[in-house]
Structure formats: structure tokens, C-alpha cells
Amino acid sequence: MEIEFIKTSPTQNMTILVETEIPPENQLGIAQKLMAYDGVYGEQTGFIHEPEDKRAAKALRMMAGEFCGNATMSLAAWLMEQKHIPLGVKETVLLEVSGAKELISCEVQKKQDQGYYGRVDMPKPLSVETETFQLGRAVYELPVVRFEGISHIIVKRELWGEDAKNMAEQAAFMWEERMPDAFGIILWDERTEQLEPLVCLKGASLVWEKGCGSGTSAIGAYLAMQAGKDISLQCKQPGGVMGVEATVKEGKLTSLQISGYISIVATGKAYI
């Protein structure tokens, strides 16, 4: 089977965008083959199609139906690349994205050849609450940020120390029954403002991502609600830095944005 694709690097969260029409029931299997080491190789896959809402330029469905901010910015960047917008010019595009009930607005600015800076309005979380988790004999009270298409458990890195990554992988296995099909465990260092995202798609993948848009927005939402005021952060991640801005009014989160750099790495055909 011949598949046309675009490969992007939003904060090194290597993303494959598929242009070939693939039925939704076949997308997860196709995505797994594309993401494999002997395929195109990436951390996540989204499928481009025509939107139901004609106000949107395009629609994007992620491999498990989750929402992804980085893939959204990647698609916006690709659309601007096809328009050949001049260096320094900003444009805003509306996109229909899985895991989001409303159209998503994404602003992109041409920075250099095949390079863009993106800013995307993220869906506001359904809830930001502390939940109880057990791992072995230990019991933890951890913040959980639940979005429409994905949820994130936030763990302060110091809680698990040097063994944090192994503990997170164990936790993903032990806690997946109570989580949605797409969820993450975010290791967060408040002192350095650094996060490490472990993202699980049940039955498909468990990946330490280089950058995570929804994980970044989860941190922003949690910190803003905890402080009861607006926040603006530059979150360091293994693949670079992503910005997050959250606005709080009368105890409610009213807006949530993330930003980051996107480069277009490759376009072509894959054979699977």
C-alpha cells in the first residue's frame, strides 16, 4: 500500500501526517507500521481529511482519536508551507481536530526555510483534580488534568527520584484501567520548569516523547488553577522549549495556549 505523508518536528515530537485517505477503522494499524523503526519512524501519527465544518481549512484525526497540540501546529505549518507565505509573515488557520469539540485556532509564523513558530488555542480541560493512586504499597495524591481527548497525571520528579522513568512506566501499566485510551504521565520539576512526558495509547504505544503539547498545556492549567491567577511559562523538554499561557478569571480557566517551533522534515511516499 502506498501512503503519502509529511514528517514534522514540533519540539522534536516527531509527527507523521498522512495525506492518503485511510478509513478510521484502519488508521491505528497503519499508524503503528508508519511509526515503526523500519517505517517512517515517529512518535505519533495524524490523518488529514476534509472537515465537516466548512469554516475549517482541514481536519485532523489522530491515530487513537486523541487531541494533539503539536500535530495541530504541524498541520497548520504544512498548510502555510503549501501557500509559500513569506518569511516573518503570520497567518491564522482554523482546524477541525479529533478530541476537540470546537474548531481550533492556530497561528503560525514563517521563521526560516521549512521552519515555523506556532501558537495554538488548546481546548480547556474538563477537570483539574487531585486523585488517589496506588503503586505497590505506596499511595499517592496526584493532580490529574482531563481533556476531551487525553488526560495527564502530573508527578513531581522528586517524588520518584532517580528511578522516576522506571516508576512512570510501571505506573502507566498499573493505572491504565482507570484512564482513557490516551493518557500521559508527566514528570515535572518545578525548580527547573522541566517536564518529561510519557504518553500511552492503550494497545498501541508507550513513548517517552521529546515534546508534548497537551502535557505542556496540562502543566499550565494545573499551575494556573493552583495559583488562582494567570501564568506564563517556558517549559523545558527533552526536545526543546514549549511555551504555555493560561488565564484564570473568578476561579475558572478561561483560556489556554501553547507555542513552539515546528520544522518540516520530509515529505514523500511510504510503502506498507
C-alpha positions in Angstrom: 0.0 0.0 0.0 1.3 3.4 -1.0 0.8 6.2 1.5 1.7 9.9 1.1 3.0 11.6 4.2 4.6 14.6 5.8 7.0 14.3 8.6 7.4 17.2 11.0 9.4 18.0 14.1 7.5 20.1 16.7 10.0 20.4 19.5 11.3 17.0 18.3 7.9 15.3 19.0 8.4 13.6 15.6 5.0 13.6 13.9 3.8 11.8 10.8 0.8 13.4 8.9 -0.9 11.2 6.4 -2.5 12.7 3.3 -3.8 9.5 1.8 -7.4 8.8 2.7 -7.5 5.9 5.2 -10.7 4.6 6.8 -10.8 5.4 10.5 -11.0 1.7 11.5 -7.7 1.1 9.7 -5.8 4.2 10.9 -4.3 2.8 14.1 -2.8 -0.2 12.4 -1.4 1.9 9.6 0.0 4.4 12.1 1.8 1.7 14.1 3.5 0.5 10.9 4.5 4.0 9.9 5.9 4.8 13.3 8.0 1.6 13.5 11.8 1.8 13.2 11.6 0.1 9.8 8.9 2.5 8.7 8.9 6.3 8.5 9.7 6.3 12.3 8.0 8.8 14.6 6.3 9.3 17.9 2.7 9.9 16.7 0.6 9.9 13.6 -2.3 12.0 12.4 -4.6 11.6 9.4 -5.6 14.7 7.3 -9.0 14.8 5.7 -11.7 17.2 4.7 -13.6 18.9 7.5 -17.3 18.6 8.2 -17.3 22.3 9.3 -16.5 24.3 6.2 -15.0 27.1 8.2 -12.0 24.9 8.8 -9.2 24.7 6.3 -8.6 20.9 7.0 -9.5 18.3 9.6 -7.0 16.1 11.5 -7.7 12.8 13.2 -5.0 11.4 15.5 -4.3 7.7 15.4 -6.4 6.9 18.5 -8.8 9.8 18.2 -7.0 11.9 20.8 -6.2 15.6 20.7 -2.6 16.7 20.0 -1.5 20.3 20.0 1.9 19.6 18.3 0.2 17.7 15.4 -2.3 20.6 15.1 0.5 23.1 14.8 2.3 20.8 12.4 -0.7 20.7 10.1 -1.1 24.5 10.2 2.6 24.8 9.3 2.2 22.4 6.4 -0.8 24.3 5.1 1.3 27.6 5.2 4.2 25.8 3.6 2.0 25.0 0.7 0.9 28.6 0.4 4.5 29.7 0.3 4.0 32.5 2.9 6.9 35.0 3.1 9.5 35.0 5.9 8.2 36.7 9.0 4.5 36.7 8.0 1.9 35.4 10.4 -1.3 33.6 9.4 -4.1 32.1 11.5 -5.9 28.9 10.4 -8.9 27.1 11.8 -8.7 23.3 12.0 -11.1 20.6 12.9 -9.2 18.2 15.3 -10.1 14.9 17.0 -10.6 15.2 20.7 -11.8 18.9 20.4 -15.5 19.8 20.3 -14.8 23.2 18.8 -12.6 24.4 15.9 -9.0 25.0 16.9 -7.4 28.3 16.0 -3.7 28.1 15.2 -1.3 31.0 14.4 1.9 30.2 12.5 4.8 32.5 11.5 7.3 31.6 8.9 10.8 31.8 10.5 13.1 30.2 8.0 13.2 27.5 5.3 10.7 24.8 6.3 10.6 26.4 9.8 7.7 27.9 11.7 6.7 29.3 15.1 3.2 28.2 16.1 0.7 29.2 18.7 -2.4 27.2 19.3 -5.5 27.7 21.4 -5.9 24.5 23.4 -9.2 23.0 24.5 -9.8 23.8 28.1 -9.7 20.8 30.4 -12.9 19.0 31.6 -11.4 18.9 35.1 -8.3 19.6 37.1 -8.5 17.5 40.3 -6.4 15.6 42.7 -6.9 11.8 42.6 -5.6 8.9 44.6 -3.3 6.3 43.0 -1.5 3.2 44.4 1.7 1.7 43.1 2.9 -1.2 45.1 2.5 -0.3 48.7 2.7 3.4 48.1 -0.3 5.6 47.8 -0.1 9.0 46.0 -2.3 12.0 45.8 -1.6 13.4 42.3 -3.1 16.1 40.1 -4.9 14.8 37.0 -5.8 17.2 34.1 -8.5 15.6 32.0 -9.1 16.9 28.5 -11.7 15.7 26.0 -9.3 13.5 24.1 -6.4 12.8 26.5 -5.7 13.0 30.3 -2.4 13.7 32.1 -1.2 12.6 35.5 1.4 15.1 36.9 4.1 13.7 39.1 6.7 15.8 40.7 10.0 14.3 39.6 11.5 14.5 43.1 8.7 12.1 44.3 10.4 9.2 42.5 13.9 10.5 42.3 16.5 8.8 40.1 14.1 5.9 39.3 11.4 8.2 38.1 11.3 6.9 34.5 11.1 3.3 35.5 8.4 4.1 38.1 6.4 6.1 35.5 6.5 3.1 33.1 5.3 0.8 35.8 2.6 3.3 36.8 1.3 3.6 33.2 0.8 -0.2 33.2 -0.9 -0.3 36.6 -3.1 2.8 36.2 -4.3 2.4 32.6 -7.6 0.8 33.5 -8.8 4.0 35.2 -7.5 6.2 32.4 -8.9 6.9 28.9 -7.4 5.4 25.8 -4.9 8.2 25.5 -3.1 9.4 28.7 0.2 10.7 29.9 2.3 10.7 33.0 4.2 14.0 33.2 7.4 14.1 35.3 7.6 17.8 36.4 10.5 19.6 38.0 9.1 22.9 39.5 12.6 24.3 40.2 13.9 24.0 36.6 10.5 24.2 34.9 11.4 21.0 33.1 9.0 18.2 32.1 9.4 14.7 30.7 6.3 13.3 29.1 5.4 9.6 28.9 2.4 9.1 26.6 0.4 5.9 26.5 -2.1 4.9 23.7 -3.7 1.8 25.0 -2.9 -1.2 22.9 -0.7 0.8 20.6 2.3 2.6 22.1 4.1 3.8 25.2 6.5 6.6 24.3 8.8 9.0 26.1 8.1 11.9 23.9 10.7 14.6 23.2 8.0 17.3 23.5 4.3 17.1 24.4 1.8 19.8 23.6 -1.1 18.5 25.7 1.3 17.7 28.5 2.6 21.3 28.4 -1.0 22.6 28.5 -1.8 20.3 31.4 1.1 21.8 33.4 -0.1 25.3 32.6 -3.7 24.5 33.5 -2.7 22.9 36.8 -0.4 25.6 37.9 -2.8 28.4 37.0 -5.7 26.8 38.8 -3.4 26.0 41.8 -2.2 29.6 42.0 -5.6 31.1 41.1 -4.1 33.5 38.6 -2.7 33.8 35.1 0.6 32.1 34.3 3.1 32.2 31.5 5.9 29.6 31.4 8.6 28.3 29.1 8.6 24.6 29.8 11.9 22.8 29.0 11.5 19.4 27.5 14.0 16.8 26.1 13.4 18.2 22.5 13.5 21.9 23.3 11.2 24.5 24.9 7.4 25.0 24.6 5.6 28.0 25.9 2.2 27.8 27.8 -0.1 30.6 28.8 -3.2 30.1 31.0 -5.7 32.7 32.0 -7.9 32.4 35.1 -10.9 34.6 35.9 -13.1 34.1 39.1 -11.6 30.7 39.8 -12.2 29.4 36.3 -9.7 28.7 33.5 -10.8 30.9 30.6 -8.0 30.4 28.0 -5.1 28.1 27.4 -2.4 28.4 24.7 0.8 26.6 23.9 3.5 27.7 21.5 6.6 26.2 19.9 8.8 25.7 16.9 7.9 23.4 14.1 10.1 22.2 11.3 9.1 20.2 8.2 11.5 17.3 8.0 10.3 15.3 5.0 7.5 14.6 2.5 7.1 11.5 0.4 5.6 8.1 0.0 5.7 5.1 2.3 5.1 1.5 1.3 3.5 -0.8 3.8 
